[in-house]
Amino acid sequence: MSYAKPLPVPDVETRPFWDGCREGKLLLQRCTDCGHKRFPPTHFCPNCRSAGQEWVESSGHGRVFSWIVVRHPVPRDIYAGEVPYVVALVTLDEGVRIATNIIGCAPEAVTADMPVRVTFREATPEITLPLFEPAPAS
Ligand SMILES: [Zn+2]
């Protein structure tokens, strides 16, 4: 069965992130000059403008910063079987935010500051998506 929804297309900046997801690791860039962690991947540190960077593994834990519940499938032919679903911004314990889906609970159960943890869903052999599910408070 093929995956019908839109997928990311890894490029030179993002390929290490997607390779990490495929291996069950949520990777962030860390500046090798000032230590600032960032997401999404960029060539330069937004804190000090250094091009030095390394990839580090996130704890995978965070809290819901904001979210919406999608109830109208757009486009309908792709998302009719998916609604309602939650699109959220999660603040990871490392301080960076990631746009994702919250799964594993009813959309109405999502609350501000709710503890969540990453879980991975293989979409294709190349792309595994990082999603988040409720987690015990850490
Ligand atoms: Zn920096």
Residues whose N, C-alpha, C, O or C-beta is under 5 A from the ligand:
A	BS01	ZN	C31 D33 C34 G35 H36 C45 N47 C48 R49 S50
